[in-house]
């Protein structure tokens, strides 16, 4: 079985800027190209986690107690909730 030999490594070579010919006969350097960073929607949402207000434990405890005792559901609150739902569905 015959295996071709490995060529010796070549030293690093410099990279010349790429130029392009423009219509007036001159030349202009092309803008540099490079890496592109795209931030996903999930990453944007994850970044907003710090903007969420803190949990108001006192408010949660009060509402839970009102629900358990039956004083949370009032006709006024039900009417407001229904109006908000209707606004949400109609928009």
C-alpha positions in Angstrom: 0.0 0.0 0.0 1.4 3.4 -1.0 0.7 6.5 1.2 1.6 10.0 -0.1 4.0 12.0 2.0 2.9 14.9 4.1 4.0 18.3 2.8 6.0 20.4 5.2 4.0 23.1 7.1 4.0 26.5 5.5 4.7 29.6 7.6 1.8 32.1 8.3 1.2 34.5 5.5 0.0 38.0 5.7 -3.4 38.9 4.5 -3.7 41.8 2.2 -6.9 44.0 2.3 -9.3 43.1 -0.4 -10.0 45.8 -2.9 -12.5 46.2 -5.6 -12.4 48.2 -8.8 -15.0 51.0 -9.0 -16.4 52.4 -12.2 -14.2 55.5 -12.3 -11.2 53.2 -12.6 -10.0 53.7 -9.0 -10.2 51.2 -6.2 -11.8 51.1 -2.8 -11.3 48.8 0.1 -14.2 46.6 0.9 -15.6 47.0 4.4 -14.2 44.4 6.8 -16.3 41.3 7.3 -16.4 39.6 10.6 -18.5 37.6 13.0 -22.2 38.5 13.4 -24.0 38.2 16.8 -27.7 37.5 16.8 -29.6 37.5 20.1 -32.5 35.2 20.1 -36.0 36.1 21.4 -35.5 33.7 24.3 -32.3 35.4 25.3 -34.0 38.8 25.2 -36.8 37.5 27.4 -34.3 36.0 29.8 -32.5 39.3 30.1 -35.8 40.9 31.2 -36.0 38.6 34.2 -34.3 41.3 36.3 -37.0 43.8 35.3 -39.8 41.8 36.9 -41.0 43.4 40.2 -40.4 41.5 43.4 -43.1 39.2 44.7 -45.2 41.1 47.3 -45.7 38.3 49.8 -47.9 40.5 52.1 -50.3 41.1 49.2 -50.4 37.4 48.3 -51.0 36.4 51.9 -53.9 39.0 52.3 -55.6 37.9 49.0 -55.3 34.2 50.0 -56.9 34.9 53.4 -59.7 36.9 51.7 -60.4 34.1 49.3 -60.4 31.5 52.1 -62.9 33.6 54.2 -65.1 34.3 51.1 -64.8 38.1 51.2 -62.6 38.4 48.1 -65.2 37.8 45.5 -67.5 40.8 45.5 -69.9 41.8 42.7 -67.7 44.9 42.0 -64.6 42.7 41.4 -66.6 40.3 39.3 -67.9 43.2 37.1 -64.4 44.6 36.7 -63.0 41.2 35.7 -65.8 40.6 33.2 -65.2 44.1 31.7 -61.5 43.5 31.4 -62.1 40.1 29.7 -64.5 41.6 27.3 -62.0 44.4 26.4 -59.3 41.8 25.9 -61.5 39.6 23.6 -62.8 42.6 21.5 -59.3 44.0 20.8 
